[in-house]
Every structure is written in structure tokens, then in C-alpha cells.
Amino acid sequence: MEQWEHPIDTGVVPDDGSAFDVIVVGGGPGGSAAAAYNALNGCRVLLLEKEVWPRDKPCGDAVGGKSLSHVEELGVLPMVESTPHYVVDSIVFGSPNGSEVRVMLPKESYEAKGLLSGYALPRVQFDYMLFKRATEMVLEAGGSVIQGFSVNDVAVEVEDGEQRIVGVSGKTGGARSEEPEISFSAPLTVGAGGYNCPVSRKITEIHEEPHRDDEHFCGGYREYWENVEGLGGSEGPIEIHFIDEVLPGYFWLFPVKEGVINVGCGMLISEQRKQKKKGKKSSLKQIQRWVIEEHPVFKKRFANATLVPNSQKGWQLPFGSPRKDAPSYQPRRAAMAGAMAVGDAASLVDPFSGEGIGNALLTAKMSSRHFDKELHSDGFPEDAAVAYMEEMWGELGKELTNSKRLQGMMKWKLISNFFIKKASRKEEIGKMMSEMIASKDAQEKLFSKWFLFKTIMLP
């Protein structure tokens, strides 16, 4: 049995009515990091996770340099590096007409920022290590951790006309458990429960703003395969392919350890519905099966490959792309008096790459900077919530906006064919794409009309 397949001992369940400094709802990367960072600040934290470890989480499994800097800071990196993982040194982009370009990750740019270039490993493994470390840190700081806890209600109080989130209630053993419901309170509740997080839903509900927008929600589907041709070893590229049958989404191949590949596809839910109306395949599972079995290139690569049993899973990703005429804050309201949402719960998945762990860990740390257990002992105030949302978009807005533009460009077959073919022949474009991965300033260049003309159109 591997180390991430063992149960995690999280101690006793605290008494009904117990009070904490911070409650964190969700034990994935964002929730585990939020719990750990707030515990480092001396807060008494309650970390709640609805599943029981070991547990899987469908994902592309890529962990970029932004994530690894936080993983290292929290003392988890040695655990990651002691287990099987894949070192990502480049990204292969493929176009509908079969052109490909391999973009090397800019090691110098990453090292200058104190970052590692990137790893890939299964979430069942990665999340386990983060949650285990967070559990240790929370318990050492006098807090509590509960697995198998289903949040049924987010408590709200009204004082001087202002609504404030003050805690949560729920059950151990799942929502239908016969266990009695128990409640906990705290000046701050952090929502880290993914795309349908009860805390982030309560925040938007109270402010009468939309929580879900299918123009900014993506469906994802993942399988694990062994012995896919063209990928192997413990270091090398990951692949992203913009092929006819998946456009306006993309098909990916991400090795996660020697011989095992995360194979998946993603598409905006609004685009899936358009495909269905046109009579085209809209089920991601069906689309992926066609690519693997019928596509002239990929059917050869999968000819001797084997599907890992029971690895087929779908999920949803809330993108951080900017909203047109947003009711208040971009990409959507993610905080209020008494609460902050982080990561997927705040709709922060990158709309081009689909990567969300880095932004989850970044905002988890940010939450600990905006909450002061002494200053906010009577409740996390609205002005602090606004400051959090403004810093979050100030830090991530440019990057997410550029990714939205890239997403829009690459869904058009003629553009992706032309750009990738040109990049495969012109070294300067490859270097530009490489730097874009690490630099917001380099991303801005892509949308300069003169730069595009000079770089792409001129010989």
C-alpha cells in the first residue's frame, strides 16, 4: 500500500457549538493551504472535508511553478518529491491540421522568481500530502479537523442592517447520515469547497448576484491510460491539442508518473450546448472515445495502450475569465462580512490552461493576510472583504484576462492552424510562447497589434 492510500488520523470531533478563529470548508489544495496559513498565524482553525482520505479528485493533475512555491513554503515539497511524479519541462501544442510546436518552459524566468517549472502527479496523491500536512499544522495550533463532514447550512446573522456569515452546521457521515447535526462558529469562514461550494453560494445569494454562468464554466473529463505511444519516462512534455472534434475545447495528454498518462478533454458548458443543438457530439466522454479510437493520429498512439479501470471521471471548472458588466467584483463576488472564498470556490481557474491549483494556493495565503484574529475577533468586516477581492483581482486580473483572450483565439481553427504552424517554423514565436507561461508582461505582448504583425506576419 502506497503512503497516500493510508487513512489520515484527524483526531476527535469537537463539541457541538465549539468556536474557532477560522472555519475552512473544503480540504482540497486551496482549503488545506488556507487552514495551514491561518494556523501559522496563530489562529485556531477548524478544517472540514466532506470526503474521507484516501480520496480521488478528477483534474488534469498538472502542478505549476506558482503552486510549487507554496507547496515548498508549507513543507510539503519533500513529500511530493519522495513519491512518483513527472517533471514537466515543456508543453506541446497541436493544431487541427496536425502542426505541432514544443514550447520549452523558461527555467531561467522561473528560477529568477524562485519557482520550479512544474510537476504532474495524481490528485489522490497530491491532495493527500497537502491535507496531511495541513492537519498536522492545524492540530499543533490547537485547532480541529473533521473528515466526512457535510455542510448543510451556512449561518448568517444581521447586525446594524449588515449580514455577516458566522459559521456552519452539518453532519458527519454525509448529508443523509443519522448523526445529529452540529454547529460551529468563527469570525471568519473560508469557502474552499470547489465549483459548488456552499460558502461561495451563500455569498452570492446574499448579494443577489449570479453564482454560475455557463459562459465561464467548463466541463472536464479525465481517464488514466498506460503505455500511450510518444510519452514516457519521468521528465518531458505535457500535450495540449486543439483538434477538430474537440474544438472549441481541447484534448490533453499529461504524464503523471512513468508509464501513466492523464488523458482528458474540456469544453465550455455553453459551447457543449451549442454542439448539442447542431447535432454534434457534446458528451465529453463520447468525444474522447472518438479521438482515442478514430482520430488518424491518436488511434495509433493508443493502439497498444490500456485504460486504467475505474479512472473515468467528469467534473466542472469555474473559470476566472472577466465577466461583462459584472454586478460588483471580478470575476465574481468572492467575499463578504464573515467570509472569503478561495480557488475554484472564487471562480479562479485559468480559462486557457484549465489550471486552478496555483490560484487556489495563492488566494489561500492571501486569506491569511487579510484576517487578523485580534483585530477581527468580533467578526471579519466588510471593508476587509472588499480589500481581499480588490487585491485578488489586482494580482490575477491581467493574467486571467489574457488567458480568456487566448481561449477565444485558439477555438478558431484557422487561427490555431496558422499560429501553431508559424510557431513551429519561427524560433522567435516559440520563445515568446515560452516566456508567456512565466511572465504577465510577455502575455501582454501577444495582444499588441504591432508585435503580432512584426512577429507573425513578417518573414
Secondary structure as the mmCIF struct_conf table of DSSP 4:
data_model
#
loop_
_struct_conf.conf_type_id
_struct_conf.id
_struct_conf.beg_label_comp_id
_struct_conf.beg_label_asym_id
_struct_conf.beg_label_seq_id
_struct_conf.end_label_comp_id
_struct_conf.end_label_asym_id
_struct_conf.end_label_seq_id
HELX_RH_3T_P HELX_RH_3T_P1 GLN A 3 GLU A 5
BEND BEND1 HIS A 6 HIS A 6
HELX_LH_PP_P HELX_LH_PP_P1 VAL A 12 ASP A 15
TURN_TY1_P TURN_TY1_P1 ASP A 16 GLY A 17
STRN STRN1 ALA A 19 ALA A 19
BEND BEND2 ASP A 21 ASP A 21
STRN STRN2 VAL A 22 VAL A 25
BEND BEND3 GLY A 28 GLY A 28
HELX_RH_AL_P HELX_RH_AL_P1 PRO A 29 LEU A 40
TURN_TY1_P TURN_TY1_P2 ASN A 41 GLY A 42
STRN STRN3 VAL A 45 GLU A 49
BEND BEND4 LYS A 50 GLU A 51
BEND BEND5 TRP A 53 PRO A 54
BEND BEND6 CYS A 59 CYS A 59
STRN STRN4 ALA A 62 GLY A 64
HELX_RH_AL_P HELX_RH_AL_P2 GLY A 65 GLU A 73
TURN_TY1_P TURN_TY1_P3 LEU A 74 GLY A 75
HELX_RH_AL_P HELX_RH_AL_P3 LEU A 77 GLU A 81
TURN_TY1_P TURN_TY1_P4 SER A 82 SER A 82
BEND BEND7 THR A 83 THR A 83
STRN STRN5 TYR A 86 GLY A 94
TURN_TY1_P TURN_TY1_P5 PRO A 96 ASN A 97
BEND BEND8 GLY A 98 GLY A 98
STRN STRN6 GLU A 100 MET A 104
HELX_RH_AL_P HELX_RH_AL_P4 LYS A 107 ALA A 112
TURN_TY1_P TURN_TY1_P6 LYS A 113 GLY A 114
STRN STRN7 GLY A 118 ALA A 120
HELX_RH_AL_P HELX_RH_AL_P5 ARG A 123 GLU A 140
TURN_TY1_P TURN_TY1_P7 ALA A 141 GLY A 142
STRN STRN8 SER A 144 GLN A 147
BEND BEND9 GLY A 148 GLY A 148
STRN STRN9 PHE A 149 GLU A 159
TURN_TY1_P TURN_TY1_P8 ASP A 160 GLY A 161
STRN STRN10 GLU A 162 THR A 172
TURN_TY1_P TURN_TY1_P9 GLY A 173 GLY A 173
TURN_TY1_P TURN_TY1_P10 ALA A 175 ARG A 176
BEND BEND10 GLU A 178 GLU A 179
HELX_LH_PP_P HELX_LH_PP_P2 PRO A 180 GLU A 181
STRN STRN11 ILE A 182 SER A 185
BEND BEND11 PRO A 187 PRO A 187
STRN STRN12 LEU A 188 GLY A 191
BEND BEND12 GLY A 193 GLY A 193
HELX_RH_3T_P HELX_RH_3T_P2 GLY A 194 ASN A 196
HELX_RH_AL_P HELX_RH_AL_P6 PRO A 198 ILE A 206
TURN_TY1_P TURN_TY1_P11 HIS A 207 GLU A 208
BEND BEND13 HIS A 211 HIS A 211
HELX_RH_3T_P HELX_RH_3T_P3 ASP A 214 HIS A 216
STRN STRN13 PHE A 217 GLU A 226
BEND BEND14 ASN A 227 ASN A 227
TURN_TY1_P TURN_TY1_P12 GLU A 229 GLY A 230
BEND BEND15 GLY A 233 SER A 234
STRN STRN14 GLU A 235 HIS A 241
TURN_TY1_P TURN_TY1_P13 ASP A 244 PRO A 248
BEND BEND16 GLY A 249 GLY A 249
STRN STRN15 TYR A 250 LYS A 257
TURN_TY1_P TURN_TY1_P14 GLU A 258 GLY A 259
STRN STRN16 VAL A 260 LEU A 268
HELX_RH_AL_P HELX_RH_AL_P7 ILE A 269 LYS A 277
TURN_TY1_P TURN_TY1_P15 LYS A 278 GLY A 279
BEND BEND17 LYS A 280 LYS A 280
HELX_RH_AL_P HELX_RH_AL_P8 LEU A 284 GLU A 294
TURN_TY1_P TURN_TY1_P16 PRO A 296 VAL A 297
HELX_RH_AL_P HELX_RH_AL_P9 PHE A 298 ARG A 301
TURN_TY1_P TURN_TY1_P17 PHE A 302 ASN A 304
STRN STRN17 THR A 306 LEU A 307
HELX_LH_PP_P HELX_LH_PP_P3 VAL A 308 VAL A 308
TURN_TY1_P TURN_TY1_P18 PRO A 309 ASN A 310
STRN STRN18 LYS A 313 PRO A 318
STRN STRN19 PHE A 319 PHE A 319
HELX_LH_PP_P HELX_LH_PP_P4 SER A 321 ARG A 323
TURN_TY1_P TURN_TY1_P19 LYS A 324 ASP A 325
BEND BEND18 PRO A 327 ARG A 332
STRN STRN20 ALA A 335 MET A 336
TURN_TY1_P TURN_TY1_P20 ALA A 337 GLY A 338
STRN STRN21 ALA A 339 ALA A 341
HELX_RH_3T_P HELX_RH_3T_P4 GLY A 343 ALA A 346
TURN_TY1_P TURN_TY1_P21 SER A 347 SER A 347
STRN STRN22 VAL A 349 VAL A 349
TURN_TY1_P TURN_TY1_P22 PRO A 351 SER A 353
HELX_RH_AL_P HELX_RH_AL_P10 ILE A 357 HIS A 370
TURN_TY1_P TURN_TY1_P23 LYS A 373 ASP A 378
HELX_RH_AL_P HELX_RH_AL_P11 GLU A 382 MET A 410
TURN_TY1_P TURN_TY1_P24 LYS A 411 LYS A 411
BEND BEND19 TRP A 412 TRP A 412
HELX_RH_AL_P HELX_RH_AL_P12 LYS A 413 ARG A 425
HELX_RH_AL_P HELX_RH_AL_P13 GLU A 427 ALA A 438
HELX_RH_AL_P HELX_RH_AL_P14 LYS A 440 LEU A 446
TURN_TY1_P TURN_TY1_P25 PHE A 447 PHE A 447
HELX_RH_AL_P HELX_RH_AL_P15 LYS A 449 LEU A 452
HELX_RH_PI_P HELX_RH_PI_P1 PHE A 453 MET A 457
#
